[in-house]
Amino acid sequence: MTKITLSLLLMLAAAPVAMAQQPAPAPADQKTIVLKPGHMQVQANPAANRPDRAPVYPGGEQALGLFFLQNINYPEAARAKQLGGIVLVTATVNADGSVTNPVVAKSLSPECDAEALRVVPLLTGWQPAMRRGRPLAVLIQLPVPFGGAGEMRVEQSRRQPLNKQKN
């Protein structure tokens, strides 16, 4: 199989969760807060459920991509239709590092959606989000690739020599 770009696999867009089954929809005039590792700041008066540090999968993005590569069974129905793409799954990373409540946020096909919902809860051992030194449950979004969606082909450009004009 060709090389996989793993930087596209993990978009830890963690939105705070108040331990609810389904997150409440954001008001139309309010943007969703996107938290990314390395781009987080401790705030003077933050909301009670906003983490200081986002959850991290052990081994980072590369390990997450490898996990998906090893554990996803590409459904035969999707293979026959030559479907490829990403199923976006939202799930809760709990304070103990487990993943619960997976929900398909962006569907690809019923077969791929079911496979993504089967695989996401198998992601164990997360370093949970932290808030003032305490672990905190947060909602994350995981892009689950199917049919080469995580592959990246880099074409080498052929450099043409500059045409030198003779004077």
C-alpha positions, 0 to 999 in steps of 0.5 A, a space after each residue: 500500500 502506498 504511503 499514508 499521510 497521517 497529518 490529515 487523519 487527526 484533526 482533534 477539534 475538541 469541543 467541551 462536553 459537559 458529560 452529556 449524551 448529545 452535545 447541544 447545538 451551538 447558537 447560529 451566531 456563535 462559532 464552534 471553538 476548535 482546540 488543537 494541540 500546541 495552540 492552546 492557552 490557559 485563560 484567566 477566566 475560562 469556562 469551567 469545562 474548557 480544557 487547558 490541554 487537548 487529548 492526545 492519542 499515544 504515539 500521536 497522529 502517526 500511531 492513530 493513522 497506523 491504528 486505522 490502517 491495521 483495524 479498519 476492514 474496508 466493506 465489500 459493498 463499498 469496495 464494489 462501488 469504489 467508494 473512498 473518502 472519510 467518515 467523520 466521527 465525533 466521540 467523547 474522550 473520557 477522563 480515563 482515556 477511553 472513547 465513548 459515544 461515537 456518532 457519525 457527523 459526516 457519512 460516506 455510506 452505511 457500511 463505512 459508517 458502521 465500520 467507523 463506529 465499530 473501530 473508534 471505541 477500540 481507540 484506548 489509552 488516550 491522554 485525556 484533556 486537562 483542565 487545571 491539572 485534572 483530567 476532563 472529558 471532551 468531545 473530539 472529531 476523528 476522520 476515519 479514512 476509507 478506500 485510499 482517502 488517507 493516501 497522498 501521492 506526490 508527483 515530482 515536477 520535471 524541471 524544464 531548463 530555461 531557454 537561453 537566448 543567444 545574442 
